Amino acid sequence: MPSADSVTSLAKELHVALRSRFGDAMSGYVVRDLQEGDHAWMRAAFLLYEYWELDFLYDRGAFGFSIPFRNAEVSVLQGPREGQTIADLDAILDELDRKVRSRIPDKYLDEWDSSHL
């Protein structure tokens, strides 16, 4: 799983993990900013369920997913939590899926799920 050693590697591993976890429910992955070195960090964006665009931010071990709006953003998932690091990406993406799905109307999700079986 991802390590904090290389943010470039993290960007690639995040893309692979998102594709593996969400399949065609994830699209448009793009790394917007990336910096290696003493202050290693990155920002990426992607679309889930053709409904929410999400931003991912990683900054020296801290990370989070949020939904950007015009003048604000809504935090969806922040880490690390007790006993959790970015290396726990599979569990983090499972939790992200639960939280994102809770913000999408059931009617839309039912239609999405039935058309993508």
N, C-alpha and C positions, 0 to 999 in steps of 0.2 A: 504494500500500500504506500501512499505518498509519504515522503519525508520532507522535512523542512530544509534539507541540504540544498535543494535546487528548486526554485519556484518555477523554472521552465519545465522541469520534470513534473511538478505538481499540476501545472496547466494541462499537460498531456494526459496525465493519469486521471485527472478530474473528468476530462472529456471521455476517456475510455469508460470510466466508472458510470458516468451519466448515461452513455449509450447502452452499456450493459444492463443497467438497472431499469431504464425507462424505454429503451427501444425507440420506436417511432413516435413515442409520446414526447420526446425531447428533440428539439431542432434549433437551428440557428446559433450554435455555440460559437462564441467569439471572445478572445482575450482582448480586453480593452486597454489594460495597462499592466506592465510587469517590470519589476526591478529586482535584480539580484544584488548580493553584497551584504553589507552590515545591516541595512534596513530592507530586508527582502519582503516584498509584498506583491500581490497581484489582484486584479479585478477582472472578472469574466461575466458574461451574460449569456442567457439561453432562454428558450421558450419551452414551457411544459404544458402539455395537453392542448396546444393551440389556444391557450387561454391566458396564462400568466407569463409575463416576462419576469425572470428572476435575475438578480445580480448576486454574484458570489465575490466576497472580499476575503483575502487572506493577508494577515499582517503579523509577522513574527510569531506564529503559533496561534494567534487568535483568528477566528474565521466566522463568517456569517452569511446567511442567505436573506435577501430582502426583495420585496416587490416595489419597484420604483414607480412613483406617480409624478405628475408635473412639478409640484412644489414640495414634495415630501417622499418618504419611503416608509414602508411597513415592514418591520422585522418579522421574519418567518422562523428563523432558527439561528441561534448564536452559540458559539463554542469557543474554547473547549469547556466542557462541563466536567464535573468531578469524575476522574478516572477515564476521561475521553480525550483523544487527540485527533488531529486530522487523519492519522493512520487508521482510525475507525470509520473510514469513509463509507463502507457498505451499510453499517448501522445508521450513520448520519443520513444517508440518502433514503433509507426506509422511513426514518422519522420525518424527513423533509416531505416525502410523498404523503404521509398522513396529514401533515399540517397544510400542505398546498390543497389537497383534496377537500379539506374541511372548509376552504374558502371558495370553492367552486360549486355552483348550484347543482343539486342532485340530478335534475333533469338533463343538464348538459353532460355530466359525468356518465349517466346511464347511456346516453346516446353515443358518447365517445367510446365507452367500454364495449358496447354492442357492435359498433362499426369497426373495431380494431381487435376483434378476437382472433 
